Amino acid sequence: MLGLIFIYWIGKYFYLLAEEYKENKWLFAILGVVVYYSSGALVGILLAVFGILLDFEIDWDNTILMAVLGLASGISSCWLFYYLLEKKWKKKQLKPVEDINDIGKDIDEIGM
């Protein structure tokens, strides 16, 4: 049940971000959910590989610990992806020209 709530909220925030910057809304909503689950899977795989290579014991039966690790990795990767998308789209966003006489001039000449 908790997973469904996270799917909704992650999708909603990525949808609103894409809507604000006029990007494909549903693509980024779904991509945010995919990032959440794939980062949890990646952390699980990395734990298994490091457990085998470094020969330390992992209690795989402790479902609460595994859920917390998956949750933390999913939320942090979604936050990072959201931050990078927002930063990229802010740079790409065009600023409107204030005066009609400034159209066609370089940005350095205008003083923006």
BELFENLIN-V479116 format. One record per pair of residues at least 6 apart in sequence whose C-alpha atoms are under 6 Angstrom apart, sorted by the first residue. I is the first residue (numbers start at 1). J is the second residue. If there is no record, write none. Layout:
i:I j:J
i:I j:J
This chain:
i:11 j:29
i:14 j:28
i:14 j:29
i:15 j:25
i:15 j:29
i:18 j:25
i:19 j:25
i:36 j:74
i:36 j:78
i:39 j:74
i:40 j:70
i:40 j:73
i:40 j:74
